[in-house]
């Protein structure tokens, strides 16, 4: 699977851990930055290009990391076609995909440990949208908001 990943200074270390984890699993990873840790950088500069790539289908799924994950979550959801969520637990990591067609996972680099992040990423990537009638109906209502 081709996966995009991005982080600011607050998520840089976790991004690097996740990137290596994904590559070890033979995923193709496109890194939208930051390339180095810079305490003066801003998360929108990295997570918005990632979100645009997800929306355009250039990557199948995205992972955005900032210090808490909150800013990244807010920013990515400004891009039409992106359904991103800040996730802290295994259930939500797969349920968000299965029921809500979540295509971008947001994590907090300062609040999510490496092993939990790997578990959440794995659950997110293994999940598929069920397209059950009730979920599709709800998703269509959300998509209407983007118009």
Secondary structure, 3 states (H helix, E strand, C coil): CEEEEEECCCCHHHHHHHHHHHHHCCCEEEECCCCCCCCCCCCHHHHHHHHHHHHHCCCCEEEEEECCCHHHHHHHCCCCCCCEEECCCHHHHHHHHHHHCCCEEEEECCCCCHHHHHHHHHHHHHCCCCCCHHHHHHHHHHHHHCC
